[in-house]
């Protein structure tokens, strides 16, 4: 299960590359530019004000003006913000992540995919919160945001394929950012860093997402926890991130799956150490 000094159980990979074992942190190199101030539509855990996400994620409801599926404002506009000096793209990229279909899509026999916010929508969300953001960096921030979400989804698919043994593709039913709420695993790693500082990093994740996926064949919903870490930059200066993606311990099935993967990787690590 190789280790890196930045995070426990980490195996760095370059994009594009095969993913490391599911129990490991997945290291992902950003496609270009500087890292965003956290996930563009989600807050970091206890960052400076300028690094927070412009979108609220607490107690979403239709009456609050937030989409209950992704906790984003329903009224994010594509109009330029007051005082904006650079024209930002208004096109929204379509992700590879399936979402539950609408009634119209059901009738047409199709299904939809999640869309990412456009650079203009993202910038408007920042302005709404009163945070100063260099306009020239917004497109890169959105690019990295989208890249990290795609990498996280690929990790979810690996877990799901192991569970089902088939190529059935789940849907991302809803998601929520949980800034400042350390997952139990992240909290455990910080405690281990205090006890074993040479082996574990004392840097907390800069963001956390909870994604609820739906398995089409059974309709079962499964929650995944995603911790986002910063990792040392590549030699060329491009940023690297570490994603720790795993099913939440909400059910007996998820618990047994986590134990199975952890046991398998422990044996693999032991065998690799014996060969050296």
C-alpha positions in Angstrom: 0.0 0.0 0.0 2.9 2.5 -0.5 3.3 5.5 1.7 4.2 9.1 1.0 5.3 11.7 3.4 2.4 14.0 2.7 -0.5 11.8 3.5 -0.8 8.2 4.9 -1.5 5.4 2.5 -0.9 7.5 -0.5 0.3 6.6 -4.0 0.9 9.5 -6.4 -0.3 9.1 -10.0 -0.1 11.4 -12.9 -3.0 12.2 -15.1 -4.0 10.2 -17.0 -3.0 7.1 -15.1 -4.5 4.0 -13.5 -5.9 4.5 -10.0 -4.2 3.2 -6.9 -6.0 0.7 -4.6 -9.3 1.9 -3.3 -8.2 2.1 0.3 -5.4 4.5 -0.6 -5.6 8.2 -1.1 -5.8 8.9 -4.8 -3.3 11.5 -5.8 -4.4 13.6 -8.8 -2.3 16.1 -10.6 -4.2 19.2 -11.7 -4.4 19.7 -15.5 -3.0 23.2 -15.4 -2.5 26.4 -13.4 -2.7 27.1 -9.7 -5.0 25.2 -7.3 -8.4 26.8 -6.7 -9.3 28.2 -3.2 -10.8 24.8 -2.3 -13.5 23.2 -4.3 -15.0 26.1 -6.1 -18.6 25.4 -5.0 -17.7 24.1 -1.5 -15.9 25.6 1.5 -12.6 24.6 2.8 -12.2 23.5 6.4 -11.3 26.6 8.4 -9.5 28.5 5.6 -9.0 32.3 5.3 -12.1 34.1 4.1 -10.9 34.5 0.5 -10.5 30.7 0.3 -14.0 29.7 1.2 -16.6 28.6 -1.2 -19.2 31.1 -2.2 -22.1 28.7 -1.9 -23.9 27.8 1.4 -24.2 24.1 2.2 -26.3 24.1 5.4 -29.9 23.1 5.7 -30.8 23.4 2.0 -34.4 23.7 1.0 -36.4 24.9 -1.9 -37.6 27.9 0.1 -34.0 28.9 0.7 -33.3 29.3 -3.0 -30.9 26.3 -3.0 -31.1 23.3 -5.2 -31.7 20.4 -2.6 -29.7 18.0 -4.8 -26.4 19.9 -4.9 -27.0 22.8 -2.4 -26.2 25.4 -5.1 -28.2 28.6 -5.5 -31.0 28.2 -8.1 -30.5 31.8 -9.3 -26.7 31.8 -10.2 -26.8 34.2 -13.2 -24.6 34.3 -16.3 -24.7 38.1 -16.3 -21.4 39.9 -15.7 -20.9 41.2 -12.1 -20.8 44.9 -11.4 -17.3 46.2 -12.0 -16.2 43.0 -13.8 -13.5 43.8 -16.4 -12.9 40.5 -18.1 -15.6 38.6 -20.1 -15.9 35.1 -18.6 -17.3 32.1 -20.5 -21.0 31.2 -19.8 -20.9 27.7 -21.2 -21.4 25.0 -18.6 -19.4 21.8 -19.0 -21.3 18.5 -18.8 -19.7 16.0 -16.5 -19.4 12.2 -16.9 -21.5 11.8 -13.7 -25.0 10.4 -14.3 -27.8 12.0 -12.3 -31.4 10.8 -11.7 -33.5 11.4 -14.8 -36.3 13.9 -14.9 -39.9 12.8 -15.9 -39.4 14.2 -19.4 -36.1 12.2 -19.8 -37.9 9.1 -18.6 -40.5 9.5 -21.2 -37.9 10.0 -23.9 -35.9 7.0 -22.7 -32.9 9.1 -21.8 -31.0 10.1 -18.8 -29.1 13.2 -17.7 -25.6 14.1 -16.4 -24.6 16.7 -13.9 -23.5 20.0 -15.2 -20.7 22.1 -13.7 -21.1 25.8 -13.1 -19.8 28.1 -15.8 -16.8 30.4 -15.0 -19.2 33.3 -14.9 -21.6 31.6 -12.5 -18.7 30.7 -10.3 -17.4 34.3 -10.3 -20.8 35.7 -9.5 -21.1 33.3 -6.5 -17.8 34.7 -5.2 -18.9 38.3 -5.8 -22.2 37.6 -4.0 -20.2 36.6 -0.9 -18.0 39.7 -1.2 -14.8 37.8 -1.8 -12.1 39.4 -4.0 -11.0 36.9 -6.7 -8.7 37.7 -9.6 -10.9 37.4 -12.7 -8.1 36.0 -14.8 -7.8 32.9 -12.6 -11.5 31.9 -12.5 -11.4 29.7 -15.6 -8.4 27.7 -14.2 -10.2 27.4 -10.8 -13.3 25.9 -12.5 -11.1 23.6 -14.6 -9.5 22.2 -11.5 -12.8 21.9 -9.7 -14.3 19.9 -12.6 -11.2 17.7 -12.8 -11.3 16.8 -9.1 -15.0 15.9 -9.3 -14.3 13.6 -12.2 -11.4 11.9 -10.3 -13.6 11.5 -7.3 -16.3 9.9 -9.4 -13.8 7.5 -10.9 -12.9 6.3 -7.4 -16.6 5.8 -6.6 -17.0 3.7 -9.7 -14.1 1.5 -8.6 -15.8 0.8 -5.3 -19.1 0.1 -7.0 -17.7 -2.3 -9.5 -16.0 -4.2 -6.8 -19.3 -4.4 -4.9 -21.5 -5.4 -7.8 -19.1 -7.4 -10.0 -20.7 -5.8 -13.0 -20.4 -2.7 -15.2 -23.6 -1.2 -13.9 -23.2 2.6 -13.6 -24.7 4.2 -10.5 -26.2 7.7 -10.4 -25.1 10.6 -8.2 -28.4 11.3 -6.5 -27.3 14.3 -4.4 -24.2 15.8 -2.8 -23.3 18.1 0.1 -20.1 19.9 1.0 -19.3 19.7 4.7 -16.7 22.4 5.4 -15.1 22.3 8.8 -16.7 18.9 9.6 -13.8 16.4 9.8 -14.7 12.8 8.9 -13.9 10.2 11.5 -11.1 8.9 9.3 -9.6 12.4 8.9 -9.8 12.9 12.7 -8.1 9.6 13.3 -5.3 10.5 11.0 -4.7 13.8 12.7 -4.5 12.0 16.0 -2.0 9.5 14.6 0.0 12.5 13.3 0.3 13.7 16.9 1.5 10.2 18.0 3.6 9.4 14.9 4.6 12.6 13.2 7.1 10.9 11.0 4.5 8.7 9.3 1.3 10.8 9.3 0.6 14.3 8.1 -0.9 16.9 10.5 -2.5 18.7 7.7 -6.3 18.3 7.7 -8.3 17.9 4.5 -9.1 21.3 2.9 -12.6 20.1 1.9 -15.0 17.3 2.4 -17.9 16.2 0.3 -20.6 13.6 1.0 -22.1 12.1 -2.1 -25.2 9.9 -2.1 -25.2 7.5 -5.1 -28.2 5.3 -6.2 -27.7 1.8 -7.6 -30.2 1.5 -10.5 -30.8 -2.2 -10.2 -31.9 -2.1 -6.6 -32.7 1.6 -5.9 -30.4 1.4 -2.9 -28.7 4.6 -1.9 -25.2 4.6 -0.5 -23.3 7.5 1.0 -19.7 8.1 0.1 -17.3 10.4 2.0 -14.6 12.3 0.1 -11.7 14.0 1.9 -9.7 16.4 -0.3 -6.0 17.0 0.7 -3.3 19.1 -0.8 -0.1 17.3 -1.8 3.4 18.5 -2.7 3.5 20.2 -6.1 5.0 18.4 -9.1 8.5 19.5 -10.1 7.1 21.7 -12.7 5.0 23.6 -10.1 1.6 22.2 -11.0 -0.6 21.4 -8.0 -1.3 17.9 -6.8 -4.3 16.8 -4.7 -5.0 13.7 -2.7 -8.5 12.3 -2.7 -9.6 9.8 -0.1 -12.9 8.3 -1.3 -14.7 5.5 0.5 -18.2 4.3 1.4 -19.5 5.8 4.7 -19.9 3.3 7.5 -23.7 3.6 7.3 -24.6 0.0 6.6 -23.4 -3.6 7.3 -22.6 -3.9 3.5 -20.4 -0.8 3.5 -18.6 -1.9 6.7 -17.8 -5.4 5.3 -16.7 -3.8 2.0 -14.3 -1.4 3.8 -12.9 -4.3 6.0 -12.4 -6.5 2.9 -10.5 -3.8 1.0 -8.4 -2.9 4.0 -7.5 -6.6 4.6 -6.7 -7.1 1.0 -4.4 -4.1 0.9 -2.7 -5.0 4.2 -1.8 -8.4 2.8 -0.6 -6.8 -0.5 1.6 -4.4 1.5 3.0 -7.3 3.6 3.8 -9.3 0.5 5.5 -6.4 -1.2 7.6 -5.7 1.9 8.6 -9.4 2.0 9.9 -9.2 -1.6 12.1 -6.3 -0.8 
